């Protein structure tokens, strides 16, 4: 994925797109961002699909990276020039609460989970290896734009242990940061 398609925008179009992205990250309202992306696409003749992909990529970078140097590096590696990357940082820093709290795309409200085993007998050969094997199911309740949606997740035991290992690493990382 490359952000070089944003070079087709002039400064006004680029600035309004970045303002909409930062507002989205702050308010979690998708409608204004979608409307801005659509209007910029039609105004500058950039294909809507490309512009949406670039926008999603910027949102991902900004939500996963919190240090300015890492954001600049990620954006320039993806095809933005230094001025464009610095414009994004200026917009982020202008947002008053951004420096104090992390960006959240979705808020996890609840997790329901259970372990189980496959016990049904099927005639399908692709399902035979599942027979008698253990699984782990989760139902994640996620809040986005004020509405709660339920996302089902199912994994085998080794996938569950990998997830558990990653969660333990994240917990120790958070604990070490909070102690300093």
C-alpha positions, 0 to 999 in steps of 0.5 A: 500500500502506498500513499503516493496517490495523495500527491494528486491533491493540491494543498487545500484538498490534502489539508481538508482530507487530513483535517477530516481524518484527525476529526474522525480519530477524535470523534469516531464519526464516520459520516463526515470522513466519508463525505469529505473523502467522496467530495475530494475524490470528485473534486480532484478526479482521484478514484474514490477507491484509491482515496478510501484506501489511502485514508484507511492506511493513514488512520491505521498508522495514526492509531497504531503509532503514537510517537512523532518520529515513528509517525513521520517515518511510517508516513514517509516510507509509505510515499508521503513527502516530508511536508505532507507528513509534517502537515499530518503531525501539525493537525494532530498536535492542534487537536487539544486532547490528542497528545494526552490520550491514545487514539481509539478506533473501537472501544471493547465493552465486553467479552463472552467466551467458552471452550468446547469440542466439536462433536457433530458428525458430518459427511464432509471430508474437510470437516473430519479433522475438526471432529473431536478437536477443542476450540475457543469461542469469544463474542466481543462487544465493541462500541463504535459510533455510539452503537454496540456491535457483537463480533464472534471469534473462534479459534483452535487451542494453539491460536488461543494460546498464541493470543494469550501469550500476546496479551500477557506480553502487552500486559507486562509492557503496560505495567512496565510503562506505568511504573516509570 
